[in-house]
Amino acid sequence: MWKQLEMGFKAFVAFAARLWGIICYVFRKQGRAIMQHQAVRYEICPLSPLSRHRISLVQRKTLVLDLDETLIHSFHDGVLRQTVKPGTPADFIFRVTIDRHPVRFFVHKRPHVDFFLEVTSQWYDLVVFTASMEIYGAAVVERLDNGRGILPRRYYRQHCTLEYGSYTKDLSAISPDISGVFILDNSPGAYRAYPDNAIPIKSWFSDPTDTCLLSLLPVLDALRFCADVRSVLSRNMHLNRTW
């Protein structure tokens, strides 16, 4: 009888531990969602007649976006040391087959990325340019786009150039007139040939309080009014500032 009671107690403890794990998972996920809405939003105000006239005189520009550690962070099953705290729920999970092996990716979205994409798509033509393989990058972009049709142009590893052991991105492939093209990327090597067409941003892995994308919105709001993005972006490159 005592043995049965002991077995029953152990089963109860195991069940309680699993239930507690599920409850913690749900609360952590809800907590992340609440935190996303606590930061100050960037208010989109209608343009004045003068501003509408000014913006009509310049071309609509193209904002090129990197993926990993800029808009998202991800890891797969085989990673030995995760940069994300164990138990932190992913924003989405997907499986792809790479070299005939199924690989499961856990993707975490940078805070405010959905709002960032929604706002900037009204100001610019958005292009994704990642050094990742297409089978992975395409799956991530589809989920970021979420049927909104704001990320129709996509470039992957095969569109990059391997130089000095890292992949560089040719912005002239986006448009022959690069006065209206600029890139947001956490890797300076990616835009080595176009330093005056780049906005550096610090790498993101897991910080739920990160506000870099929100902080960029005032700059991007103003940048769309200039005739040549290089006239603005080249001024502070010597400071090597990252947002």
C-alpha positions, -999 to 999 in steps of 0.1 A, spaced: 0 0 0 28 24 9 44 16 -24 12 25 -43 10 57 -24 46 66 -32 40 59 -69 8 79 -68 26 108 -51 55 107 -77 29 107 -105 12 137 -90 45 156 -86 54 149 -122 19 161 -134 21 192 -113 56 200 -127 43 197 -163 13 218 -155 34 245 -139 57 245 -169 27 251 -192 14 279 -170 48 296 -170 51 293 -207 17 309 -213 25 338 -188 58 344 -204 42 346 -239 15 369 -227 40 390 -209 60 395 -241 29 405 -260 19 431 -233 55 445 -232 53 451 -270 24 475 -264 38 494 -235 64 514 -254 55 548 -269 42 545 -304 52 568 -332 22 589 -342 16 591 -379 3 626 -387 -12 637 -420 12 657 -442 7 695 -445 1 709 -480 37 721 -480 51 687 -470 29 670 -497 43 694 -523 79 688 -511 76 650 -512 60 651 -547 93 666 -560 114 637 -550 114 600 -559 99 573 -537 128 556 -522 137 519 -514 145 507 -479 165 474 -479 161 453 -448 184 426 -434 167 397 -415 188 379 -389 197 400 -359 181 431 -376 144 422 -378 145 387 -361 167 362 -343 164 325 -349 180 292 -339 175 256 -349 173 223 -332 210 216 -335 223 247 -317 243 237 -286 242 271 -269 211 292 -275 213 330 -272 177 330 -261 168 321 -225 155 285 -224 118 284 -221 112 317 -239 84 311 -264 92 316 -301 70 339 -322 67 312 -348 83 278 -356 87 263 -390 104 233 -406 124 232 -438 144 204 -455 181 213 -460 204 187 -477 176 161 -473 175 167 -435 144 183 -418 154 213 -397 131 231 -373 137 268 -367 125 288 -337 121 325 -347 119 355 -323 107 388 -338 125 420 -327 102 441 -305 79 463 -326 89 448 -360 53 444 -371 46 481 -364 79 491 -380 71 473 -412 35 486 -413 47 522 -410 77 521 -432 58 504 -460 37 535 -463 69 556 -468 92 533 -489 93 504 -512 106 476 -489 131 450 -500 144 421 -480 181 413 -486 195 385 -465 226 364 -467 206 334 -455 196 305 -478 164 311 -497 146 281 -483 150 296 -448 147 333 -457 116 329 -478 98 311 -449 107 339 -425 97 367 -449 63 350 -456 55 351 -419 67 387 -414 47 398 -444 17 379 -431 -3 383 -463 0 421 -463 20 422 -496 45 447 -482 76 426 -488 73 415 -524 110 419 -534 134 395 -518 171 387 -523 190 358 -507 224 343 -504 227 336 -541 224 373 -547 253 382 -524 290 383 -531 315 364 -509 344 387 -500 370 382 -473 349 354 -457 317 374 -455 287 381 -477 283 416 -492 251 430 -507 252 448 -540 226 476 -537 229 484 -574 211 451 -580 181 468 -563 182 498 -585 208 513 -608 201 547 -592 213 542 -557 206 578 -546 172 565 -535 183 532 -520 196 525 -485 200 495 -463 193 488 -426 217 461 -415 235 450 -383 266 438 -403 289 466 -416 305 440 -440 272 436 -458 273 472 -471 311 475 -473 308 490 -508 280 514 -499 287 530 -466 269 562 -476 237 542 -483 235 525 -449 220 529 -415 238 506 -390 217 490 -363 230 470 -333 224 432 -334 194 419 -315 191 385 -300 166 384 -271 162 417 -253 124 422 -249 129 459 -240 147 468 -272 133 499 -289 158 504 -318 132 500 -345 109 525 -329 138 549 -324 145 548 -362 111 560 -373 116 597 -369 148 595 -390 131 574 -416 101 598 -416 124 627 -424 147 609 -448 120 603 -474 119 641 -481 155 643 -493 165 640 -529 196 618 -523 198 596 -492 236 599 -493 235 636 -486 222 627 -452 236 593 -443 272 601 -453 274 629 -426 275 607 -396 292 576 -408 324 586 -392 306 583 -358 298 547 -366 265 551 -347 242 522 -345 206 525 -334 
